[in-house]
């Protein structure tokens, strides 16, 4: 799985196509979509166009691109199998690399039947990897207790320095479930936070270009862009999380993908770890 993915939430039409093309040109190799985003087709078209383009100097193939989609609603087994087939067809990519249950809504029966449909879709070659999204610890425990044939490989959840989700991320790490962090920059809601401004001045950087950090043994998310972005995105990578920054601006897509730069001291990382305020920037179905 690539280390950083382009999120395409709240994008549509040509806007989606152009953002995906810019991301691929900037070196991204993973795109994160969903049925609820209504842009699986646009993502697939942009990816296929880039792969067949004369500008594809690296001779990238379908298997070099990691495409994610998500189930809109947990439901009965047959409904979900049909829904997965629909996503594969809409994307036009032959298969989906990672398919997630988008939320735990619907109740235990719907969650477990939906997961059984994901397992069978993997067996049938429609998707490569199965996972979940916005699952809290109790939902993950429920799924694992059902002794699935295939365990979820991923849990995608909102994670950033102002909402570290330590209980969920720690559980996932103990059970070898990769944490994908959406809204890793807190949707720019804390760019003027005093701690972020202070560190940006200290390290002589802006609050927005990605930088390199060393989070040591800290288990939580650290940092937030040249501070919130750099420590937010690189910090997520260092702590074995996969960040999914979203933008439709070419310069920001390039900046978000430019991981690597300088290191923030351990002392400052500890200070960043103390920023958690359970800031939810979108929905919160984990409980």
Secondary structure, DSSP 8 states (H G I E B T S, - for coil): --SB-EE-TT--HHHHHHHHHHHHHTT--EEE--GGGT-HHHHHHHHHHHHHSTT-TT---GGGSEEEEEESS---HHHHHHHHHHHHHHHTSSSEEEEEE--STT-HHHHHHHHHHHHHHHHTTSEEEEEEES--HHHHHHHHHTT-SS---EEEEE-BTTB--HHHHHHHHHTT-EEEEESTTGGGTTTT-HHHHHHHHHTT--SSS------TT--S-------HHIIIIIHHHHTTEEEE-B-SSHHHHHHHH--------HHHHHHHHTT-----SS--TT-
